[in-house]
Amino acid sequence: MTNPGRGANRSGTPGVSPGTTCSRPFPALPADCREWASGTRSCCLNRRVTDPADARDLPSSSPADFSFEIEQRLETAGDGEGAPLGRAGVIRTPHGDIETPAFIPVGTKATVKAMLPETVADLGGQAVLANAYHLFLQPGSDLIDEAGGLGTFMNWSGPTFTDSGGFQVMSLGVGFKKVISMEENAYQSDEVIAENKERLAHVDEDGVTFKSFLNGDRHRFTPEVSMQIQHQLGADIIFAFDECTTLLNTRRYQEDSVARTERWAVRCLDEHARQTEARPHRPYQALFGVVQGAQYEDLRRRAARGLAELTGDEARDQRFDGFGIGGALEKSQLGTIVGWVNEELPEDKPRHLLGISEPEDLFVAIAAGADTFDCVAPSRQARGGTMYSSSGRINAKAATQRRRFEPLDPECDCYTCANYTAAYLHHLFKAKEMLASTLATIHNERYIVRLVERIRASIVDGTFAELREETLGRLARR
């Protein structure tokens, strides 16, 4: 399967071999890009430099290497909920462009589970998102830095994101690991923890102490440490260290947490400026501030306004290059909360919504002004046999699929549906074959990526409302 219109981000084999001229399609690459030295594992933009003097003839890191351009605004969402904030645009990074809106596949540990990086590119993935906390634990951010950065390490030539570890403050602190969407219970407590879970993260004013889920070791994350780790990982877009709360925390705690996240954001800006100056041989990394505030309108708006105006205490010229929207929320409030935030954030900077991938949520969030999204759900559900389709969810393990000698979704253009039947996929799952996870993940990731591509096209040609009605109507009839 090929997907025209994305240019270099669809290359069949990311990267080139040592000893050849650097040919990666990076906009920031200078015309006189040097040939690699014998044995070098990455191109000049990602090269490991141990002697500062060696950095003088390499491309310098510049904020100008990152930008965002709005191409078309959403005229109407067709939902009667007021003026839409959605837009189609392009994020430009040192490792390529991202046409927005875009779904970003998650490769938590430097791999999208069950798939090759080349496969992610072939199904339309424009970037991947990895997790700083997990990569810090294994194999270590220093090792990835030595390898040439995240993209080189995992053989991915396109843009990369890394989460800061802020989500692990919640998932390891209170044990709610799987989803950000949750319901607001009748009770609230600042000591809440999921049933039968041990608290593996403890928050204080300076940072967070984590207990490793791998071996029990204790690790200290502060805003400065998170920035240092993410600079070692070398992703194009990185996130400020924040505290992700639950809906079960009290209003008072939410207020304190938003204020603490803003104080941490200042420290992130300062450390980001220090790391950028100290590592001029690396491509510029765009830093996104993360807006918290749970489901309180005043806290969300206050947090967004504060981060939009924020600079470092020492680095007075350092501001955020974009913004993430994080925190637990009720799905019914998604569009409202994202709208509050985006009404306050500057229009000329991109907005990333953390942890969203359901079709109905994508339409809501895009109309409310979100530009990019990430979520583990498509790949996680695929590995369990739950498949997306144009007419609703399909259980690939169900008996109804056993003799279904046609594609899982006849309307899907993914590699799996083009080459295999639902009956074969059913067999693989029942036989517990590894290929089941690969073919299922290809399908689910492509379904979401393609849906967002279609949403983007509908914004450009003015058919967003029609596409939403048609898509969600079919899903509701299932």
Backbone torsions as a table, in degrees:
resi	resn	phi	psi	omega
1	MET	NA	134.8	175.1
2	THR	-121.5	155.9	-178.0
3	ASN	-132.5	91.8	-177.5
4	PRO	-65.9	158.5	174.3
5	GLY	100.5	-2.9	-179.5
6	ARG	-108.6	-4.8	175.1
7	GLY	64.7	-132.8	-171.1
8	ALA	-64.5	-22.0	-177.8
9	ASN	-70.1	-3.0	179.4
10	ARG	-109.2	18.1	-178.4
11	SER	-60.1	140.1	-176.8
12	GLY	-67.3	-38.6	-178.8
13	THR	-127.1	101.6	-179.8
14	PRO	-61.0	144.3	174.1
15	GLY	82.4	173.7	177.8
16	VAL	-136.5	175.5	-173.2
17	SER	-90.8	151.6	176.2
18	PRO	-56.5	142.6	177.7
19	GLY	89.1	0.7	178.5
20	THR	-110.7	164.9	178.7
21	THR	-68.4	136.8	-179.8
22	CYS	-62.8	125.1	-176.4
23	SER	-126.1	13.8	-179.7
24	ARG	-64.3	143.5	-174.5
25	PRO	-82.9	56.8	-178.1
26	PHE	-92.7	123.8	179.6
27	PRO	-56.7	-29.6	-175.9
28	ALA	-83.0	-3.9	-175.1
29	LEU	-68.0	127.2	-179.4
30	PRO	-72.9	157.9	-177.9
31	ALA	-64.0	-28.6	-177.0
32	ASP	-99.7	32.4	-179.7
33	CYS	-50.5	125.9	-175.5
34	ARG	-72.7	154.7	171.3
35	GLU	-71.6	152.7	179.5
36	TRP	-69.1	146.6	171.5
37	ALA	-72.6	154.5	-179.6
38	SER	-56.6	126.5	177.6
39	GLY	89.0	-5.6	178.9
40	THR	-68.5	142.1	-173.8
41	ARG	-101.2	-1.5	-178.8
42	SER	-149.8	163.2	-177.0
43	CYS	-76.1	178.1	-170.8
44	CYS	-63.1	-25.8	178.9
45	LEU	-73.8	-22.2	-177.3
46	ASN	-118.3	10.9	-173.4
47	ARG	-64.9	142.4	173.1
48	ARG	-74.9	129.0	178.2
49	VAL	-123.0	116.6	-179.4
50	THR	-96.7	-23.3	178.6
51	ASP	-107.5	118.4	-178.7
52	PRO	-54.1	-29.0	-179.5
53	ALA	-65.1	-26.9	179.7
54	ASP	-70.1	-17.1	-176.1
55	ALA	-78.8	-12.4	-172.1
56	ARG	-65.3	-33.2	-176.9
57	ASP	-99.2	13.5	176.8
58	LEU	-99.7	159.8	179.5
59	PRO	-57.7	134.0	-180.0
60	SER	-81.4	150.6	178.7
61	SER	-79.2	129.4	-176.6
62	SER	-141.7	136.0	175.1
63	PRO	-58.0	-21.0	179.1
64	ALA	-66.3	-15.5	178.3
65	ASP	-74.5	-9.4	178.9
66	PHE	-121.6	134.0	179.0
67	SER	-157.5	167.1	177.3
68	PHE	-137.7	133.4	-179.2
69	GLU	-128.4	130.1	175.8
70	ILE	-88.8	126.4	-178.6
71	GLU	-100.3	-34.6	-177.6
72	GLN	-155.5	137.3	177.4
73	ARG	-99.4	147.6	177.4
74	LEU	-72.0	123.6	-176.1
75	GLU	-80.7	-41.6	177.8
76	THR	-152.5	140.8	177.8
77	ALA	-90.9	-14.4	178.3
78	GLY	69.4	23.2	-178.0
79	ASP	-117.4	1.0	178.6
80	GLY	68.9	19.1	-176.3
81	GLU	-104.7	25.0	177.0
82	GLY	96.7	-176.1	-176.5
83	ALA	-64.3	128.8	179.4
84	PRO	-74.8	155.5	179.1
85	LEU	-112.1	2.7	-175.5
86	GLY	-68.4	155.9	178.1
87	ARG	-157.7	157.8	171.0
88	ALA	-108.0	137.1	-176.9
89	GLY	-155.9	-166.1	178.8
90	VAL	-140.5	126.3	170.3
91	ILE	-95.3	125.9	179.3
92	ARG	-106.5	124.9	-179.3
93	THR	-124.4	166.5	177.3
94	PRO	-60.2	-20.4	-178.5
95	HIS	-109.1	17.6	176.1
96	GLY	128.0	172.4	-177.3
97	ASP	-94.5	153.2	173.0
98	ILE	-123.4	113.9	177.0
99	GLU	-80.2	125.2	-174.9
100	THR	-111.8	153.0	1.8
101	PRO	-63.7	151.3	-179.7
102	ALA	-147.4	140.7	170.9
103	PHE	-93.3	131.0	-177.0
104	ILE	-105.5	109.6	177.7
105	PRO	-59.4	146.2	-176.7
106	VAL	-98.0	124.2	172.2
107	GLY	-118.6	72.9	-170.4
108	THR	-46.4	-49.2	-176.0
109	LYS	-107.6	41.1	-179.8
110	ALA	68.3	29.4	171.7
111	THR	-159.9	135.4	168.9
112	VAL	-78.9	114.3	-168.0
113	LYS	-51.4	132.0	174.6
114	ALA	77.3	5.8	-177.5
115	MET	-131.2	148.0	169.6
116	LEU	-75.3	150.3	174.0
117	PRO	-56.6	-37.3	178.5
118	GLU	-61.3	-35.2	179.2
119	THR	-68.6	-39.1	177.2
120	VAL	-59.4	-43.5	178.3
121	ALA	-65.2	-42.6	-177.7
122	ASP	-64.8	-30.5	-179.7
123	LEU	-85.1	1.6	174.2
124	GLY	107.2	1.4	177.9
125	GLY	-64.7	124.4	-177.7
126	GLN	-92.1	-20.5	-178.7
127	ALA	-156.5	166.6	173.4
128	VAL	-130.1	153.1	179.1
129	LEU	-118.2	126.7	176.5
130	ALA	-114.0	169.4	-175.3
131	ASN	-111.3	124.6	-176.2
132	ALA	-63.9	-39.3	-177.7
133	TYR	-64.5	-47.5	-179.1
134	HIS	-64.8	-40.6	-179.8
135	LEU	-72.9	-27.7	173.7
136	PHE	-63.6	-42.3	179.3
137	LEU	-69.8	-39.9	-174.8
138	GLN	-157.6	117.7	10.0
139	PRO	-91.1	-3.6	-175.7
140	GLY	115.2	130.6	-177.8
141	SER	-65.1	-28.3	178.1
142	ASP	-66.3	-38.0	178.4
143	LEU	-66.2	-41.8	179.6
144	ILE	-66.8	-36.4	175.3
145	ASP	-61.3	-45.0	179.5
146	GLU	-62.9	-33.5	179.5
147	ALA	-72.1	-15.5	-179.0
148	GLY	114.9	6.7	179.6
149	GLY	105.8	168.9	-173.6
150	LEU	-57.2	-48.3	-177.2
151	GLY	-60.4	-46.6	179.1
152	THR	-64.7	-42.1	-177.9
153	PHE	-59.5	-41.8	-176.5
154	MET	-99.8	7.1	178.4
155	ASN	60.7	46.5	177.5
156	TRP	-121.9	120.1	-173.9
157	SER	-91.7	-8.7	-177.2
158	GLY	-88.1	-173.9	179.3
159	PRO	-63.4	152.2	177.4
160	THR	-132.4	151.7	173.5
161	PHE	-120.8	151.9	164.1
162	THR	-132.6	133.2	172.1
163	ASP	-75.3	155.6	-169.8
164	SER	-83.2	-16.8	-168.2
165	GLY	103.3	-3.7	-179.6
166	GLY	-62.8	-35.8	179.2
167	PHE	-64.3	-32.9	179.4
168	GLN	-67.9	-19.1	173.3
169	VAL	-59.0	-38.5	178.1
170	MET	-84.5	-49.8	-171.9
171	SER	-65.1	-36.9	178.2
172	LEU	-90.6	-23.6	-179.0
173	GLY	-76.8	-40.0	-177.1
174	VAL	-122.1	-4.5	171.8
175	GLY	88.5	3.9	177.4
176	PHE	-88.0	90.0	-167.6
177	LYS	-88.3	-35.3	-161.2
178	LYS	-84.5	-37.5	-171.4
179	VAL	-137.4	154.7	172.1
180	ILE	-88.9	-32.5	178.8
181	SER	-67.3	130.4	178.7
182	MET	-154.5	166.0	179.2
183	GLU	-99.2	145.5	-180.0
184	GLU	-84.6	110.8	-176.8
185	ASN	-73.1	170.7	-179.1
186	ALA	-69.8	-26.9	180.0
187	TYR	-105.8	159.0	175.4
188	GLN	-136.1	145.2	-178.6
189	SER	-155.3	146.2	176.4
190	ASP	-88.9	-2.8	178.0
191	GLU	-112.2	19.5	-176.8
192	VAL	-62.6	143.8	174.6
193	ILE	-150.8	143.0	-179.0
194	ALA	-62.1	151.7	-177.2
195	GLU	-60.6	135.2	177.1
196	ASN	62.8	28.1	178.6
197	LYS	-116.6	146.5	174.3
198	GLU	-96.2	139.3	177.4
199	ARG	-73.6	115.2	-177.4
200	LEU	-106.8	6.1	178.4
201	ALA	-143.2	131.9	-179.9
202	HIS	-125.6	124.8	-174.7
203	VAL	-97.4	137.0	168.0
204	ASP	-137.2	-176.9	-174.6
205	GLU	-62.0	-33.6	-174.7
206	ASP	-83.6	-27.4	-176.7
207	GLY	169.8	-148.8	-175.3
208	VAL	-135.0	134.9	172.0
209	THR	-100.6	120.0	-179.8
210	PHE	-104.4	143.7	167.5
211	LYS	-102.5	119.4	-175.9
212	SER	-59.4	131.6	175.7
213	PHE	-77.2	-8.2	179.4
214	LEU	-83.9	-48.3	-174.7
215	ASN	-139.4	4.2	177.9
216	GLY	86.1	-2.6	177.7
217	ASP	-62.8	151.2	177.8
218	ARG	-100.5	137.4	-179.1
219	HIS	-132.2	144.4	-178.8
220	ARG	-108.5	119.4	175.1
221	PHE	-108.8	127.1	170.9
222	THR	-123.5	170.4	175.5
223	PRO	-54.9	-39.5	-180.0
224	GLU	-66.2	-43.4	179.9
225	VAL	-64.1	-42.3	178.3
226	SER	-59.8	-42.7	178.1
227	MET	-65.1	-41.7	179.7
228	GLN	-62.8	-43.2	178.9
229	ILE	-63.7	-45.6	-177.3
230	GLN	-69.0	-30.7	174.0
231	HIS	-69.4	-36.4	174.7
232	GLN	-64.6	-39.8	178.7
233	LEU	-66.4	-33.9	170.4
234	GLY	79.5	23.8	179.6
235	ALA	-69.5	155.4	179.1
236	ASP	-68.6	-36.8	-179.4
237	ILE	-125.0	123.7	-179.8
238	ILE	-124.5	161.9	-174.5
239	PHE	-119.4	143.5	175.7
240	ALA	-65.0	147.7	179.3
241	PHE	-72.5	126.5	-175.0
242	ASP	-135.6	168.4	173.2
243	GLU	-103.9	117.6	177.8
244	CYS	-92.9	113.6	-177.5
245	THR	-94.2	173.9	174.5
246	THR	-105.8	170.9	175.6
247	LEU	-77.0	-6.5	-178.4
248	LEU	-89.2	-10.2	176.6
249	ASN	-72.6	150.9	-178.6
250	THR	-71.0	162.1	176.3
251	ARG	-57.4	-43.0	-179.9
252	ARG	-59.9	-43.1	179.8
253	TYR	-66.5	-39.6	178.1
254	GLN	-59.9	-41.2	178.0
255	GLU	-61.4	-47.5	-179.8
256	ASP	-62.7	-39.5	-177.8
257	SER	-66.8	-42.3	177.7
258	VAL	-61.1	-43.0	178.7
259	ALA	-64.5	-41.2	179.7
260	ARG	-66.1	-41.8	178.4
261	THR	-60.6	-36.6	177.7
262	GLU	-68.8	-39.6	176.7
263	ARG	-64.4	-39.6	176.1
264	TRP	-64.9	-34.9	-179.6
265	ALA	-62.2	-39.4	176.8
266	VAL	-60.9	-44.0	179.5
267	ARG	-65.4	-36.0	176.0
268	CYS	-63.6	-43.4	179.1
269	LEU	-60.4	-43.1	179.8
270	ASP	-64.7	-46.7	-178.7
271	GLU	-68.7	-35.8	176.0
272	HIS	-59.4	-43.8	178.7
273	ALA	-63.9	-40.4	178.7
274	ARG	-64.3	-45.0	-179.0
275	GLN	-66.8	-38.5	178.9
276	THR	-62.8	-42.4	179.4
277	GLU	-68.4	-36.2	-176.6
278	ALA	-77.2	-17.3	-175.1
279	ARG	-125.8	60.8	-175.2
280	PRO	-69.4	-15.0	-179.8
281	HIS	-79.2	-8.4	179.4
282	ARG	-97.9	151.6	175.2
283	PRO	-61.1	152.7	178.9
284	TYR	-63.9	137.3	176.8
285	GLN	-108.6	124.6	-179.6
286	ALA	-80.9	131.4	-178.9
287	LEU	-103.8	125.1	177.8
288	PHE	-104.9	131.6	170.5
289	GLY	-81.5	151.1	-175.7
290	VAL	-112.6	124.2	-178.3
291	VAL	-89.2	121.8	175.3
292	GLN	-112.4	-167.9	-180.0
293	GLY	128.3	7.5	176.8
294	ALA	53.2	-130.6	-175.7
295	GLN	-109.6	20.2	-179.7
296	TYR	-94.2	120.1	-176.5
297	GLU	-61.2	-44.7	-177.2
298	ASP	-64.5	-37.1	179.6
299	LEU	-70.8	-42.3	178.6
300	ARG	-62.2	-46.7	-179.4
301	ARG	-66.0	-41.2	179.4
302	ARG	-63.4	-43.0	179.6
303	ALA	-63.5	-42.8	-180.0
304	ALA	-63.9	-46.2	179.0
305	ARG	-62.1	-41.7	-178.5
306	GLY	-63.2	-46.5	-178.9
307	LEU	-67.7	-34.4	-179.9
308	ALA	-62.6	-31.3	-176.9
309	GLU	-98.4	-4.6	-169.1
310	LEU	-72.7	144.9	167.9
311	THR	-131.8	169.2	174.5
312	GLY	-70.3	157.4	174.8
313	ASP	-68.6	-41.3	179.4
314	GLU	-93.8	-43.1	-179.6
315	ALA	-91.0	82.0	-172.8
316	ARG	-68.9	-18.1	178.7
317	ASP	-93.7	-4.4	-177.5
318	GLN	-87.2	119.4	176.3
319	ARG	-124.6	170.5	177.4
320	PHE	-73.9	142.3	179.8
321	ASP	-87.0	-15.3	179.8
322	GLY	-172.5	-171.8	-173.4
323	PHE	-144.1	144.0	171.4
324	GLY	-104.8	149.4	175.5
325	ILE	-115.2	113.5	-173.0
326	GLY	-124.8	-174.3	175.3
327	GLY	100.0	156.1	176.7
328	ALA	-72.2	147.4	179.7
329	LEU	-158.3	160.2	172.5
330	GLU	-82.8	134.9	-176.6
331	LYS	-56.8	-33.8	-179.0
332	SER	-65.0	-18.8	-178.4
333	GLN	-102.4	2.8	-173.0
334	LEU	-55.0	-55.8	-176.9
335	GLY	-62.6	-39.1	179.5
336	THR	-62.8	-47.0	-177.1
337	ILE	-67.7	-44.6	178.0
338	VAL	-62.5	-37.5	177.0
339	GLY	-63.9	-44.2	176.4
340	TRP	-53.0	-49.0	-175.4
341	VAL	-64.7	-47.3	-174.1
342	ASN	-74.0	-19.6	172.2
343	GLU	-68.7	-21.5	-178.7
344	GLU	-98.4	-27.4	-176.0
345	LEU	-77.3	152.2	178.0
346	PRO	-64.9	140.3	-176.4
347	GLU	-70.1	-24.7	-172.1
348	ASP	-88.8	13.3	177.9
349	LYS	-128.0	143.7	-176.0
350	PRO	-72.5	156.2	-178.1
351	ARG	-128.0	127.1	-178.5
352	HIS	-112.1	125.3	178.0
353	LEU	-96.7	118.3	-173.2
354	LEU	-84.2	124.3	169.3
355	GLY	86.4	33.7	-176.7
356	ILE	-128.4	135.4	176.5
357	SER	-154.8	-7.2	-179.1
358	GLU	-67.1	139.7	-175.8
359	PRO	-51.0	-47.8	-178.9
360	GLU	-64.9	-34.7	179.2
361	ASP	-68.3	-35.8	-180.0
362	LEU	-63.8	-44.7	177.9
363	PHE	-60.9	-44.7	-178.9
364	VAL	-63.2	-47.9	-176.0
365	ALA	-67.9	-38.8	179.1
366	ILE	-65.5	-42.6	177.5
367	ALA	-61.9	-29.6	-179.7
368	ALA	-86.7	1.6	170.5
369	GLY	106.4	10.6	176.5
370	ALA	-80.0	143.4	-175.7
371	ASP	-104.7	-39.2	179.4
372	THR	-134.7	160.3	-175.0
373	PHE	-146.0	155.2	169.8
374	ASP	-141.7	154.5	176.0
375	CYS	-170.8	144.5	177.5
376	VAL	-83.4	-10.7	-171.3
377	ALA	-56.7	-45.4	-177.4
378	PRO	-57.4	-43.8	-179.2
379	SER	-76.8	-38.5	180.0
380	ARG	-64.4	-45.0	179.2
381	GLN	-66.8	-35.6	178.7
382	ALA	-61.0	-42.9	-178.1
383	ARG	-65.6	-20.2	176.1
384	GLY	-94.7	-0.9	177.2
385	GLY	94.3	3.9	177.5
386	THR	-90.3	117.4	-171.6
387	MET	-115.2	138.5	172.1
388	TYR	-77.6	152.2	171.2
389	SER	-155.0	166.9	-178.4
390	SER	-65.6	-15.6	179.5
391	SER	-117.4	16.8	176.1
392	GLY	120.2	-178.3	-178.0
393	ARG	-71.2	146.0	176.7
394	ILE	-128.9	132.9	174.1
395	ASN	-90.6	106.5	-176.2
396	ALA	-64.1	-18.6	-179.0
397	LYS	-89.5	-8.3	-174.4
398	ALA	-67.5	151.2	-179.2
399	ALA	-60.7	-27.3	-179.9
400	THR	-64.5	-18.5	-178.2
401	GLN	-91.7	-9.5	-170.0
402	ARG	-61.9	-38.9	179.6
403	ARG	-117.7	32.9	179.4
404	ARG	-95.1	93.7	-173.5
405	PHE	-90.7	58.3	177.4
406	GLU	-150.3	167.9	179.5
407	PRO	-59.2	150.7	177.4
408	LEU	-52.7	-45.8	175.7
409	ASP	-131.5	103.7	-177.2
410	PRO	-57.7	-19.7	-179.5
411	GLU	-91.3	-3.6	-176.8
412	CYS	-86.6	142.3	-179.6
413	ASP	-104.3	16.4	-176.9
414	CYS	-74.6	165.8	179.5
415	TYR	-59.5	-40.7	-178.3
416	THR	-62.1	-50.4	-177.6
417	CYS	-70.3	-24.2	178.8
418	ALA	-78.2	-19.3	-170.9
419	ASN	-126.6	-13.2	-174.0
420	TYR	-136.0	156.3	178.9
421	THR	-97.2	162.7	175.4
422	ALA	-62.4	-33.5	179.1
423	ALA	-63.5	-40.8	179.6
424	TYR	-67.2	-41.7	178.4
425	LEU	-62.7	-41.6	176.5
426	HIS	-58.1	-44.5	178.8
427	HIS	-60.5	-45.0	-178.3
428	LEU	-60.4	-42.1	179.2
429	PHE	-66.4	-44.1	-178.2
430	LYS	-65.7	-33.4	179.8
431	ALA	-85.2	-1.9	-179.7
432	LYS	57.8	40.6	176.6
433	GLU	-83.4	142.5	-179.0
434	MET	-61.7	-31.4	-178.6
435	LEU	-60.6	-24.1	178.1
436	ALA	-57.4	-47.1	-178.9
437	SER	-63.9	-39.6	-178.8
438	THR	-64.8	-52.1	-177.4
439	LEU	-66.1	-37.6	179.3
440	ALA	-67.8	-40.8	-179.3
441	THR	-67.9	-40.6	175.8
442	ILE	-54.9	-46.4	-178.2
443	HIS	-63.7	-50.8	-176.4
444	ASN	-64.4	-43.1	179.5
445	GLU	-64.1	-42.1	179.2
446	ARG	-65.0	-39.2	-179.8
447	TYR	-57.5	-48.3	-178.1
448	ILE	-70.4	-43.4	178.4
449	VAL	-59.3	-45.3	-178.9
450	ARG	-66.4	-39.5	178.4
451	LEU	-59.2	-44.1	180.0
452	VAL	-69.0	-34.8	173.6
453	GLU	-59.5	-42.6	179.1
454	ARG	-67.3	-36.9	177.2
455	ILE	-63.8	-42.7	177.8
456	ARG	-59.0	-47.0	179.3
457	ALA	-60.8	-35.9	-179.2
458	SER	-69.8	-30.7	174.8
459	ILE	-66.7	-41.9	-178.6
460	VAL	-66.2	-41.9	-175.8
461	ASP	-97.4	4.5	173.6
462	GLY	80.0	23.9	-178.1
463	THR	-116.9	25.0	-176.7
464	PHE	-58.1	-49.0	-176.8
465	ALA	-60.9	-40.8	179.9
466	GLU	-66.1	-42.2	179.6
467	LEU	-64.5	-41.8	-180.0
468	ARG	-63.6	-45.3	-179.0
469	GLU	-62.6	-43.9	-177.9
470	GLU	-68.0	-44.8	-176.3
471	THR	-68.1	-51.0	-176.6
472	LEU	-72.3	-29.5	176.8
473	GLY	-63.3	-42.7	178.8
474	ARG	-66.9	-40.1	178.8
475	LEU	-65.4	-35.5	-178.0
476	ALA	-71.8	-27.2	-178.7
477	ARG	-77.4	-11.8	-175.5
478	ARG	-64.8	NA	NA
